[in-house]
């Protein structure tokens, strides 16, 4: 399981502040795409280019530029660049 916290308009778009994915492992870009599909919208307002992904170990990156694998048991935070205060 991979636990994903969705802040700002990402949480609003998917209808949840936290999502649990049953996958054992997936790359960062695939994770963003999976969360995007949960919104049910073709253009939910966030993607792999305008979202900061933070992994519990303190690593922060933009999924489009990282070849990072997310593994079961890791907690991920998705923060849109446009997120206020």
C-alpha positions as CSV (number, residue, x, y, z in Angstrom):
1,X,0.0,0.0,0.0
2,X,1.1,3.5,-0.8
3,X,-0.6,6.3,1.1
4,X,-1.0,9.6,-0.7
5,X,-2.0,12.9,1.0
6,X,-3.5,15.3,-1.5
7,X,-3.3,19.0,-0.5
8,X,-5.0,22.1,-2.0
9,X,-7.0,21.7,-5.2
10,X,-5.6,18.1,-5.7
11,X,-7.6,16.9,-2.8
12,X,-10.6,18.8,-4.0
13,X,-10.3,17.4,-7.5
14,X,-10.1,13.8,-6.3
15,X,-12.6,14.2,-3.5
16,X,-10.3,13.0,-0.7
17,X,-7.4,14.4,1.3
18,X,-5.9,11.0,1.5
19,X,-5.9,8.1,-0.9
20,X,-4.5,4.6,-0.4
21,X,-3.2,2.8,-3.4
22,X,-2.9,-1.0,-3.2
23,X,0.2,-1.2,-5.5
24,X,3.4,-2.6,-4.2
25,X,5.5,-0.2,-6.3
26,X,5.1,2.3,-9.0
27,X,7.1,5.2,-10.5
28,X,6.3,8.8,-9.5
29,X,4.8,9.7,-12.9
30,X,2.4,6.7,-12.8
31,X,1.3,7.7,-9.3
32,X,0.4,11.2,-10.4
33,X,-1.5,9.8,-13.4
34,X,-3.4,7.3,-11.2
35,X,-4.4,10.1,-8.8
36,X,-5.5,12.3,-11.8
37,X,-7.9,9.5,-13.0
38,X,-9.6,9.5,-9.6
39,X,-10.8,13.0,-10.3
40,X,-13.0,11.8,-13.2
41,X,-12.0,14.9,-15.2
42,X,-9.9,15.0,-18.4
43,X,-8.0,18.1,-17.1
44,X,-8.2,18.1,-13.2
45,X,-5.8,21.1,-12.9
46,X,-2.7,19.2,-11.8
47,X,-0.1,17.0,-13.5
48,X,3.4,15.7,-13.3
49,X,4.8,19.1,-14.2
50,X,3.0,21.4,-11.7
51,X,3.0,19.2,-8.6
52,X,5.6,18.8,-5.9
53,X,5.9,15.3,-4.6
54,X,7.4,14.7,-1.2
55,X,8.2,11.3,0.2
56,X,8.3,10.6,3.9
57,X,12.1,10.5,4.0
58,X,12.1,14.2,3.2
59,X,12.9,13.9,-0.5
60,X,11.0,16.5,-2.6
61,X,10.8,16.5,-6.4
62,X,8.7,17.2,-9.5
63,X,7.6,13.8,-10.8
64,X,8.2,14.7,-14.5
65,X,11.9,15.2,-13.8
66,X,12.6,12.2,-11.5
67,X,13.0,8.5,-12.1
68,X,11.8,7.8,-8.5
69,X,10.1,4.6,-7.6
70,X,7.5,4.7,-4.8
71,X,7.4,1.6,-2.7
72,X,4.7,0.0,-0.5
73,X,4.7,1.5,2.9
74,X,5.9,4.9,1.8
75,X,3.7,8.0,2.5
76,X,3.6,10.6,-0.3
77,X,2.4,14.2,-0.1
78,X,1.2,15.9,-3.3
79,X,1.4,19.7,-3.2
80,X,0.3,21.8,-6.2
81,X,2.6,24.7,-7.0
82,X,-0.4,27.0,-6.7
83,X,-1.1,26.0,-3.2
84,X,-1.6,29.0,-0.9
85,X,0.0,29.5,2.6
